Amino acid sequence: MTLKLTVPNMACSACANTITKALQAVDANANVQADPTTKLVSVETQASETAIKEALTAAGYPAT
């Protein structure tokens, strides 16, 4: 399943790295593309959308 989420407070590549690590903690095999310029995170994962959104929120980057 591929999720496309908007993360308004992702500002830089360090933010993108934090988001990637948080999502890979939920699903180690997740393919995460985080783009601070567009504020978009694309995640190819087996985890549920709820689990992904909760991981983002816990990392300080809630998705809209």
C-alpha positions as CSV (number, residue, x, y, z in Angstrom):
1,M,0.0,0.0,0.0
2,T,1.3,3.5,-0.9
3,L,0.3,6.5,1.2
4,K,0.8,10.1,0.2
5,L,0.7,12.5,3.2
6,T,1.2,16.2,3.6
7,V,3.5,17.1,6.5
8,P,3.3,20.9,6.8
9,N,6.1,21.4,9.4
10,M,8.7,19.4,7.5
11,A,11.2,22.1,6.8
12,C,14.5,20.6,5.8
13,S,16.4,17.4,5.0
14,A,17.0,16.7,8.7
15,C,13.3,16.7,9.2
16,A,12.9,14.3,6.3
17,N,15.5,12.0,7.8
18,T,13.7,12.0,11.2
19,I,10.4,11.2,9.4
20,T,12.0,8.4,7.5
21,K,13.5,6.8,10.6
22,A,10.2,7.1,12.5
23,L,8.3,5.4,9.7
24,Q,11.0,2.6,9.3
25,A,10.7,2.0,13.1
26,V,7.0,1.0,12.4
27,D,7.8,-1.0,9.2
28,A,11.5,-1.7,8.7
29,N,10.8,-2.5,5.0
30,A,9.0,0.7,4.3
31,N,10.0,2.7,1.3
32,V,9.8,6.4,2.4
33,Q,10.2,9.4,0.1
34,A,10.1,12.7,2.1
35,D,10.4,16.0,0.3
36,P,10.8,19.1,2.4
37,T,10.2,21.4,-0.6
38,T,6.7,20.0,-1.4
39,K,6.0,18.9,2.2
40,L,4.9,15.5,0.8
41,V,5.7,12.1,2.3
42,S,5.1,9.0,0.1
43,V,5.3,5.7,2.0
44,E,5.1,2.3,0.5
45,T,4.4,0.1,3.5
46,Q,2.6,-2.9,4.9
47,A,1.7,-1.0,8.1
48,S,-1.8,0.6,8.5
49,E,-2.4,4.2,7.7
50,T,-3.3,4.8,11.3
51,A,0.1,3.4,12.5
52,I,2.0,5.6,10.0
53,K,0.1,8.7,11.1
54,E,0.6,7.9,14.7
55,A,4.4,7.4,14.1
56,L,4.5,10.8,12.4
57,T,2.7,12.5,15.2
58,A,4.9,10.9,17.8
59,A,8.0,12.1,15.9
60,G,6.6,15.7,16.0
61,Y,5.5,15.8,12.4
62,P,1.7,15.3,12.3
63,A,0.3,14.7,8.8
64,T,-2.8,16.5,7.5
